[in-house]
Amino acid sequence: LAGGTANKLMGFDGSGDPAEVDAPVSAGWAFVSSQTASTSATIAFTGMEAGYDYLVTFVNILPTTDNIAFRSRLGITGPTYRSSGYIGPVNALAATTVSQVRPTTYMQLENGQLGNAADEGAWGHMVLRDPAAVIDTNVEGMLHNHDNGSTFYNCIFGYRHTTAEAHTAIEFFMASGNISVGEFKLYRRPNV
C-alpha cells in the first residue's frame, strides 16, 4: 500500500474496497505533559488550544511555608496572568465544620491551611472548560489536604473568570513561599 494521509484510518467505503476514513474523535482524556515541583515559585502549563477541555491533576503538593494557601491563575498569550475577575468559592469540610473563601484576584484551591510536613500534603484535580475559547472560563475541582495540626479537609471549588478572552495558560503557586514538592499532570479532551 502507498503512504496514507495523516490522521486517517484504513477502512471500507461500502463498495468492498479499502479506503481512507476519518479517525474517530476520542472523548477520553489524553495526556499532554507533566511537571514536578522542586522548591518552585510557580508551576505553569501554557499552549492550551480552543476546542478542548483541560484536566490538571496534582499529587503530594507541599508548600515550603507551613499552613499556607494553594492558588491558581489563568493566563492569556504571553503569558500574562490575570489578577482580577474571578468569582466563586472554595468550600472546605473538616469533620462537621464548613468554611468558605471567596477570592476575586486568584482561584484558591483549598481553605488556606496547607501544612508542609510529609503527611500534610494535598492532592486533587481541576477541570477547565474550553479555557482558550473567547468566552468566560469555567473551572471546577476538588482538593484534599491536611493542615499543620493534621486536620483533614475535603475542599470543593468552582470559579468563573468573567472576561471573555482566550486563556491559554494556567499557573499554580502558594500564597507565600514556594511549592516544595509535588507532581502536576495536564490532560485534554475534545470539547464536542
C-alpha positions in Angstrom: 0.0 0.0 0.0 1.1 3.5 -0.7 1.6 6.0 2.1 -1.6 7.3 3.5 -2.9 10.6 4.8 -2.2 11.9 8.3 -5.0 11.3 10.8 -6.8 8.8 8.6 -7.5 5.1 9.1 -7.9 2.3 6.6 -11.5 1.1 6.4 -14.1 0.1 3.9 -16.2 2.6 2.0 -19.2 0.2 1.4 -18.0 -0.9 -2.1 -15.9 -3.7 -0.7 -12.7 -1.9 -1.4 -10.4 -0.5 1.2 -10.4 3.3 1.6 -9.1 6.0 3.9 -11.7 7.0 6.5 -11.7 9.7 9.3 -10.3 8.6 12.6 -13.0 8.6 15.4 -12.9 11.6 17.8 -11.8 10.4 21.2 -13.9 11.6 24.1 -11.4 10.5 26.7 -8.6 12.5 28.4 -5.3 12.4 26.5 -2.0 13.0 28.4 -0.3 16.3 27.4 2.6 16.9 29.8 3.7 16.8 33.4 5.9 18.9 35.8 7.5 18.1 39.1 7.8 20.9 41.7 11.2 21.3 43.4 11.1 24.5 45.5 9.3 26.1 42.6 7.8 29.6 42.8 5.2 28.5 40.2 4.2 25.6 38.1 2.7 26.6 34.8 1.1 25.0 31.7 0.9 27.0 28.5 -0.2 26.5 24.9 -3.8 25.4 25.7 -5.9 25.4 22.5 -9.5 26.3 21.8 -11.9 23.4 21.3 -10.5 21.4 24.3 -11.4 20.9 27.9 -8.3 20.5 30.2 -7.7 18.5 33.3 -4.9 19.2 35.8 -4.1 16.6 38.5 -1.8 17.3 41.4 -0.3 14.8 43.9 1.8 15.2 47.0 1.8 19.0 46.9 3.7 20.5 49.9 4.5 24.2 50.5 7.8 25.5 51.9 5.8 27.7 54.2 3.6 26.0 56.8 -0.2 26.5 56.9 -0.5 28.4 53.6 -3.0 28.7 50.7 -2.6 26.9 47.4 -3.7 29.1 44.5 -4.0 29.3 40.7 -4.5 32.0 38.0 -5.5 31.9 34.3 -3.3 33.5 31.7 -3.6 34.9 28.2 -0.9 34.9 25.4 2.5 35.9 26.7 1.6 34.5 29.2 0.1 37.3 31.2 -1.7 36.0 34.3 -5.0 37.6 35.3 -5.2 39.1 38.8 -8.9 40.1 38.8 -12.2 39.0 37.6 -12.6 35.7 39.4 -15.9 34.8 41.1 -16.7 31.6 43.0 -15.8 30.0 46.3 -13.8 27.2 47.7 -15.8 25.2 50.4 -13.8 23.2 52.9 -15.2 20.5 55.1 -13.4 19.2 58.2 -15.4 16.8 60.3 -18.6 18.8 60.7 -17.2 22.2 60.2 -17.6 24.0 56.8 -15.6 27.1 55.9 -15.7 29.2 52.7 -13.2 31.5 51.0 -14.3 33.8 48.0 -11.2 35.4 46.5 -11.5 37.6 43.4 -7.8 38.1 42.4 -7.0 34.4 42.0 -8.5 30.9 42.4 -7.9 29.4 45.9 -7.9 25.6 45.8 -8.3 24.9 49.5 -9.0 26.7 52.7 -5.7 28.4 53.2 -4.2 25.9 55.7 -2.0 23.5 53.7 0.6 22.0 56.0 4.2 21.3 54.9 5.1 18.1 56.8 5.4 14.8 55.0 1.9 13.6 55.8 0.2 17.1 55.3 0.4 17.2 51.5 -2.5 17.9 49.1 -3.9 16.0 46.1 -6.7 16.6 43.8 -7.8 17.8 40.3 -9.1 20.8 38.3 -11.2 20.8 35.1 -11.1 23.9 32.8 -14.0 24.1 30.3 -12.6 25.1 26.9 -10.4 27.9 28.5 -8.9 29.0 25.2 -12.2 29.8 23.7 -13.1 33.5 23.8 -15.8 33.1 26.5 -15.9 33.3 30.3 -13.8 30.5 31.5 -15.4 28.0 34.0 -13.2 26.0 36.4 -14.2 23.3 38.9 -12.4 20.8 41.0 -11.6 19.1 44.3 -8.6 19.0 46.6 -7.9 17.1 49.8 -5.3 18.2 52.3 -4.0 18.3 55.9 -3.2 21.5 57.9 -0.2 21.7 60.3 -2.4 20.3 63.1 -3.3 17.2 61.0 -6.9 18.2 60.5 -8.1 16.7 57.3 -10.0 18.8 54.7 -12.1 17.9 51.7 -12.3 21.0 49.5 -14.6 21.7 46.5 -14.1 24.7 44.3 -15.8 26.3 41.3 -14.8 29.6 39.6 -15.6 31.7 36.6 -13.4 34.3 35.1 -15.8 37.0 33.9 -13.8 38.4 31.0 -14.5 36.7 27.6 -10.9 36.1 26.5 -8.8 33.1 25.4 -7.0 31.7 28.4 -4.1 29.7 27.0 -2.1 29.2 30.3 -2.6 28.4 33.9 -0.2 28.7 36.8 -0.2 27.3 40.4 1.5 29.0 43.3 1.4 29.3 47.1 0.2 32.5 48.9 3.7 32.8 50.4 6.9 30.9 49.7 7.4 28.1 47.1 5.9 24.8 46.1 8.3 22.5 47.9 7.4 19.3 46.1 4.5 17.9 44.0 3.6 16.3 40.7 1.3 18.1 38.2 -0.1 16.5 35.1 -2.1 18.1 32.3 -4.6 16.2 30.1 -7.1 17.4 27.4 -10.1 16.1 25.5 -12.1 17.5 22.6 -14.9 19.8 23.7 -17.6 18.1 21.4 
